[in-house]
Amino acid sequence: MAFQDLVSELRGAVPKLPISFCKTLINRSWREIRESMLWSFNILEYSWISPTPVTTGTVTVTQGLAGITFDATATAAILASSTPFSLITQRQFRQTSAGGIYNIMSLDPNFATNGIATLDRIFGDPSFTGTTYQIYQLYYTPPTKDFLTLLSVRNPAMYLDLDLTKTKGWVDARDPQRSWYQFPTHVIPWGRDIRGQGTSTPSATLDFPLFELWGQPVTAFTYQCYGLRRGTDLVNPTDTLPISVGDDLVLSRAYYYAYQWAESNKDQQPRSAGPDFRFLMGSKEKEFRDLLRLYRKQDRETVNSYFHSREADISAHAYGYYNTLAKTAGPYTQL
């Protein structure tokens, strides 16, 4: 049943209920259902792809200024390295391997000829003319703003299941300079993406959750990511619910809210008092709980199958091993 049909049915059941408020109640019900427990349709699969670092040419940086200037060789290399999965304005800049890490917020419209780029804040390290640099991607976002949490991040080429349990403080205490230049073994929650907030060149993923890969991702790898999202409201008239959730479940909860509104707005005159919506609320509350239990039971097998098939291989962290493809042995000293 489409969103517009859900709204029409709810509107026809409760006298004088505003049509605009019907949309609110439908989405209130839908949000309560999708966030009440783990559903298979909220499990998200996507990829992170770390680009090859750019180090060709030189750059001129001035302490206290956010603008930096690359030479012609560096400019050509930077433009050639841009990919659909990793734009230059999604990457980070370092003047030295132990210097500050800055976000590249924008490239000058004439970047191909003048090599000017703008960082997310003023350059705090010492000034240099014609010095070496590196551009790589350290921070990554999920594909949706409503992302909730990571379940698994894997590097299949290295046979690695990345650690998701550490914090930024934990990494700061062990590697404050971010000088561990090795393939990443940890994913660190960074907070929300606020890069460029309030400026004319905000991040394309503004307010998305942000994660750091540690050690430094200076080798091109593809990471398989699995996570949970909150889900989004119904917006367009033709929007429909996932197959795992029945229309009757959402409507039963929406009816409860609608009857609650009707009871609170009921005419107080004895002759026109109307029905006692409290009894209808109780009936819909029971119907909602029964239907929620039913649909959750039907969806549980899909969820359980997912976690069984995606269970982390902790043996790689608990015992030594050798991977012939990657030519590496473990466990690693970063763990």
LUMMARFI-652077 format. One line per 4 residues: number of its first residue (from 1); their letters; for each residue x, y, z negated of C-alpha. Coordinates in Angstrom, 1 decimal, decimal comma. Each point is the difference from the previous one (the first is absolute). Example, Ala and Ser with C-alpha at 12.3 -4.5 7.8 and 13.67 -1.06 7.14 Angstrom:
<atoms>
1) AS) 12,3:-4,5:-7,8  1,4:3,4:0,7 $
</atoms>
This chain:
<atoms>
1) MAFQ) 0,0:0,0:0,0  1,4:3,4:1,0  0,5:2,8:-2,5  -2,9:2,0:1,5 $
5) DLVS) -2,3:-3,1:-0,5  1,1:-0,4:-3,7  -0,8:3,7:-0,6  -3,4:-0,3:1,7 $
9) ELRG) -1,0:-3,0:-2,1  1,0:1,7:-3,2  -1,8:3,2:0,9  -3,2:-1,9:0,7 $
13) AVPK) 0,0:-1,7:-3,4  0,1:3,0:-2,3  -2,3:3,0:0,4  1,6:3,4:0,6 $
17) LPIS) 3,5:-1,4:-0,1  2,1:2,4:2,1  1,5:-1,6:3,1  3,4:1,6:-0,6 $
21) FCKT) 0,0:-1,5:-3,5  -0,8:-3,4:1,4  3,3:0,0:1,8  1,7:0,9:-3,3 $
25) LINR) -1,7:-2,9:-1,8  0,8:-2,5:2,7  3,7:0,9:-0,2  0,0:0,2:-3,8 $
29) SWRE) -1,3:-3,6:0,0  2,5:-1,1:2,7  2,9:1,5:-1,8  -1,0:-1,6:-3,3 $
33) IRES) -0,1:-3,4:1,7  3,2:0,1:1,9  2,0:1,3:-3,0  -1,6:-2,4:-2,5 $
37) MLWS) 2,2:-2,9:0,9  2,4:-1,4:2,6  -1,6:-0,5:3,4  1,6:-1,6:3,1 $
41) FNIL) -0,8:3,0:2,2  2,1:2,3:-2,3  3,1:-2,1:0,7  2,2:1,9:2,4 $
45) EYSW) 2,9:-1,3:2,2  2,4:2,3:1,8  3,7:0,5:0,8  2,8:2,4:-0,9 $
49) ISPT) 2,8:0,3:2,5  3,3:1,5:-1,1  1,7:1,8:3,0  3,7:-0,1:0,8 $
53) PVTT) 1,7:3,0:-1,8  1,2:2,9:2,1  3,6:1,1:-0,7  1,2:1,2:3,4 $
57) GTVT) 1,3:3,6:0,3  0,3:2,6:-2,8  -2,2:2,4:-1,9  0,4:3,4:-1,6 $
61) VTQG) -1,6:0,5:-3,4  -0,1:3,1:-2,3  -0,6:-0,2:-3,7  -3,2:1,8:-0,9 $
65) LAGI) -1,7:-0,3:3,5  -2,5:-2,5:1,2  1,0:0,3:3,6  2,8:-2,3:1,4 $
69) TFDA) 1,6:0,0:3,4  1,2:-3,1:1,9  2,5:0,1:2,9  -1,0:-1,0:3,5 $
73) TATA) 1,2:-3,6:-0,4  -2,0:-0,5:-3,2  -3,1:1,7:1,5  0,0:-2,4:2,9 $
77) AILA) 0,4:-3,0:-2,3  -2,8:1,1:-2,3  -2,5:0,6:2,8  0,9:-3,4:1,5 $
81) SSTP) -0,6:-1,8:-3,3  -3,6:1,2:-0,6  -2,5:-2,9:0,2  -3,8:-0,2:-0,4 $
85) FSLI) 0,5:-1,9:-3,3  2,6:2,4:-1,4  -0,1:3,6:1,0  2,9:2,2:-0,8 $
89) TQRQ) -2,2:2,0:-2,3  -0,6:-3,1:-2,1  3,7:-0,6:-0,6  2,5:1,3:-2,5 $
93) FRQT) 3,3:1,9:0,4  3,2:-0,3:-2,0  3,2:2,0:0,6  2,1:-2,5:-1,8 $
97) SAGG) -0,6:-3,6:-1,2  -0,3:1,3:-3,6  -1,6:3,4:0,6  -3,6:1,1:-0,5 $
101) IYNI) -2,8:-1,7:2,0  -2,2:2,4:1,9  -3,1:-0,5:2,1  0,0:1,3:3,6 $
105) MSLD) -3,2:2,0:0,2  0,2:1,5:3,5  2,1:0,4:3,1  0,3:3,4:1,7 $
109) PNFA) -2,2:0,2:3,2  3,3:0,5:1,8  1,8:-2,7:-1,9  1,3:-1,6:3,2 $
113) TNGI) 2,1:3,1:0,7  0,7:1,5:-3,4  0,0:-3,1:-2,3  -1,8:1,8:-2,9 $
117) ATLD) -2,0:-2,0:-2,5  -1,6:0,9:-3,3  0,2:-1,9:-3,3  -2,7:-0,3:-2,6 $
121) RIFG) 2,0:2,2:-2,4  3,2:2,1:0,0  3,2:-1,9:0,5  1,7:-0,3:-3,5 $
125) DPSF) 3,3:-1,6:0,9  3,1:2,0:1,1  0,0:1,7:3,4  1,8:-1,7:2,8 $
129) TGTT) 0,5:0,8:3,7  0,2:-2,9:2,5  -0,2:-2,7:-2,6  -1,2:-3,6:0,1 $
133) YQIY) -3,5:-0,9:-0,9  -2,5:-2,9:0,0  -3,7:-0,1:0,9  -2,0:-3,1:-1,1 $
137) QLYY) -3,3:-0,8:-1,5  -0,1:-0,7:-3,8  -3,6:0,8:-0,8  -3,0:-1,9:1,4 $
141) TPPT) -3,8:0,3:-0,3  -2,8:-2,5:0,6  -2,3:0,6:2,9  -3,0:1,2:-2,0 $
145) KDFL) -0,5:2,8:-2,6  -2,3:-2,2:-2,1  2,9:-2,5:-0,6  -0,1:-1,5:-3,5 $
149) TLLS) 3,0:-2,2:-0,6  2,6:-2,2:1,6  -0,3:-3,8:-0,2  3,0:-1,1:2,0 $
153) VRNP) 2,8:1,5:2,1  2,2:-2,5:1,9  3,0:0,1:2,2  -0,4:-3,1:2,1 $
157) AMYL) 3,4:0,4:1,8  1,8:-0,1:-3,3  -2,3:-2,4:-1,7  -0,7:2,5:-2,8 $
161) DLDL) -3,0:0,8:-2,0  0,6:3,5:-1,3  -0,4:0,8:-3,7  -3,1:2,2:-0,7 $
165) TKTK) 0,3:0,1:-3,8  2,6:2,8:-0,5  -0,5:3,7:-0,5  1,8:3,2:1,2 $
169) GWVD) 1,5:0,4:-3,4  1,4:-3,5:0,1  1,7:0,7:3,3  1,2:3,5:-1,0 $
173) ARDP) 1,8:-1,5:-3,0  1,8:-2,5:2,2  0,6:1,9:3,2  -0,6:3,7:-0,5 $
177) QRSW) 1,9:0,9:3,2  -1,8:-2,6:2,1  3,4:-1,3:1,0  -0,9:-3,7:0,3 $
181) YQFP) 0,2:-0,3:3,8  -1,3:-3,5:0,4  -3,2:-1,6:1,3  -2,9:1,0:-2,3 $
185) THVI) -1,0:-2,4:-2,7  -2,5:2,2:-1,9  -3,1:2,2:0,7  -0,3:2,9:-2,4 $
189) PWGR) -3,3:1,9:-0,4  0,8:3,7:0,6  -3,4:1,6:-0,5  -2,1:1,9:2,5 $
193) DIRG) 1,4:1,5:3,2  0,1:3,7:-0,6  2,7:0,8:2,6  -0,8:3,4:1,6 $
197) QGTS) -3,1:0,5:-2,1  -1,3:3,6:0,4  2,2:0,7:3,0  -0,7:0,2:3,7 $
201) TPSA) 1,8:-3,3:0,6  -1,4:-2,5:-2,6  0,8:-3,7:0,1  -2,2:-2,0:2,4 $
205) TLDF) -0,7:-2,3:-3,0  -0,7:2,8:-2,5  -1,4:-1,5:-3,3  0,6:-3,6:1,1 $
209) PLFE) 1,8:-2,2:-2,6  3,8:0,1:0,6  2,5:-2,8:-0,6  3,8:-0,1:0,0 $
213) LWGQ) 2,1:-2,9:1,3  3,1:-0,8:-2,1  2,8:-0,6:0,9  0,3:2,4:2,8 $
217) PVTA) -1,7:-1,3:3,2  2,8:0,6:2,5  -0,7:-3,1:2,0  -2,9:-0,4:2,4 $
221) FTYQ) -2,4:-2,5:-1,5  -3,8:-0,6:0,2  -1,7:-0,5:-3,4  -3,3:-1,9:-0,3 $
225) CYGL) -2,2:1,8:-2,5  -3,1:-1,1:-1,8  -2,0:2,2:-2,3  -3,4:1,0:-1,3 $
229) RRGT) -2,1:3,0:1,0  -3,0:1,6:-1,7  -2,1:0,2:3,1  -1,8:3,0:1,5 $
233) DLVN) -3,6:1,3:-0,1  -2,5:-0,4:2,8  0,1:3,1:2,1  -1,4:-0,4:3,5 $
237) PTDT) -3,7:-1,1:0,5  1,2:-3,2:1,8  2,5:-1,0:-2,8  -0,7:-3,5:-1,4 $
241) LPIS) 1,1:-1,9:-3,0  2,6:-2,8:0,1  -1,4:-3,5:0,6  0,9:-1,1:-3,5 $
245) VGDD) -2,5:2,5:-1,5  -3,7:-0,2:0,7  -2,2:3,0:0,6  -2,3:-1,2:-2,8 $
249) LVLS) 2,9:0,2:-2,5  0,7:3,7:0,8  -3,7:0,8:0,2  -0,8:-1,6:-3,4 $
253) RAYY) 2,6:2,3:-1,7  -1,2:3,0:2,0  -3,6:-0,7:-1,0  1,1:0,0:-3,6 $
257) YAYQ) 1,5:3,5:0,4  -3,0:1,2:2,0  -2,4:-1,2:-2,7  2,2:1,7:-2,6 $
261) WAES) -0,4:3,3:1,9  -3,8:-0,5:0,4  -0,4:-0,7:-3,7  1,9:3,2:-1,0 $
265) NKDQ) -1,9:2,1:2,5  -3,5:-1,5:-0,7  -2,9:2,4:-0,5  -0,7:0,3:-3,7 $
269) QPRS) -3,8:0,6:0,5  -1,9:-3,1:-1,2  -2,2:-0,1:3,1  2,9:-0,1:2,4 $
273) AGPD) 2,6:-1,8:-2,1  0,3:-2,8:2,5  1,7:-3,4:-0,6  2,5:-0,7:-2,7 $
277) FRFL) 3,2:-0,2:2,0  1,9:-1,3:-3,0  -1,5:-3,5:0,6  1,0:0,2:3,7 $
281) MGSK) 3,5:1,0:-1,1  0,2:-3,1:-2,2  -1,2:-2,2:2,8  2,6:1,4:2,5 $
285) EKEF) 2,8:-0,3:-2,6  -0,6:-3,7:-0,3  -0,3:-0,5:3,7  3,2:1,9:0,5 $
289) RDLL) 1,9:-2,2:-2,5  -1,3:-3,2:1,6  0,8:1,1:3,5  3,5:1,2:-1,0 $
293) RLYR) 0,8:-3,3:-1,6  -1,2:-1,8:3,2  1,9:2,0:2,5  3,1:0,0:-2,2 $
297) KQDR) -0,1:-3,8:-0,2  -0,2:-0,2:3,8  2,9:2,4:0,5  2,2:-1,6:-2,7 $
301) ETVN) 1,3:-2,9:2,1  1,4:2,5:2,6  1,7:2,0:-2,8  1,4:-3,1:-1,7 $
305) SYFH) 1,3:-1,4:3,3  1,7:3,3:0,7  1,9:0,0:-3,3  0,9:-3,6:0,3 $
309) SREA) 1,5:0,5:3,5  1,7:3,2:-1,0  1,4:-1,1:-3,3  3,5:1,5:-0,5 $
313) DISA) 2,9:-2,4:0,4  1,8:0,7:-3,3  2,4:-2,9:0,5  2,2:2,4:2,1 $
317) HAYG) 0,4:2,2:-3,1  0,3:-2,9:-2,5  2,6:-2,2:1,8  2,8:0,5:2,4 $
321) YYNT) -0,6:-0,7:3,7  1,6:0,6:3,3  -1,9:1,2:3,1  1,7:-1,0:3,2 $
325) LAKT) -1,9:2,5:2,1  0,9:3,0:-2,2  3,4:-1,6:-1,0  -0,6:1,2:-3,6 $
329) AGPY) -0,1:-1,7:-3,4  -2,0:0,8:-3,1  -1,0:1,0:-2,6  1,2:3,6:0,3 $
333) TQL) 1,6:2,2:-2,6  -2,7:2,6:0,4  -2,6:-2,3:-1,7 $
</atoms>
